């Protein structure tokens, strides 16, 4: 597989199905940000964390690759002329979203209740989680903007929304596992 094709040298790229668009197109921004998010999740996974969390993060990375492929496919190219799915891969489904919800609930049962907003930081691994959470929120915003222009699968939006929640709770869990300080935001008194 050749890495460089020279087809994008003039600022365009091909979507899945062959349609060429500008590299600044909202669809490209959406799945490019999902790719960036996937890279940050890989960085979290490479930290000194427990094997169960690593396994969950690997599952999420696979799902993000699927989600990116879904975003890279314009609606008119989703099915072949014979009605079959062009992507020929599993899609993000309700069960994927429910998995994230169950993971959030499991982590939350062992955490103290939140009494304040939490500032990012306290430990490098925790900071990586917060960066990933922020990138996830950006991917969600971009996907919402794309959905405003042309409809995308609603599971994409729900998955990204739930994943940002998962990353926030993961940051809290890792704060306690790594015996780091959870930095509370306490506004200055006026």
Secondary structure as GFF3:
##gff-version 3
##sequence-region A 1 190
A	DSSP	beta_strand	12	14	.	.	.	ID=ss1
A	DSSP	beta_strand	20	22	.	.	.	ID=ss2
A	DSSP	alpha_helix	26	45	.	.	.	ID=ss3
A	DSSP	alpha_helix	51	71	.	.	.	ID=ss4
A	DSSP	three_ten_helix	75	77	.	.	.	ID=ss5
A	DSSP	alpha_helix	94	109	.	.	.	ID=ss6
A	DSSP	beta_strand	117	118	.	.	.	ID=ss7
A	DSSP	alpha_helix	124	149	.	.	.	ID=ss8
A	DSSP	alpha_helix	154	177	.	.	.	ID=ss9
A	DSSP	beta_strand	184	185	.	.	.	ID=ss10
###
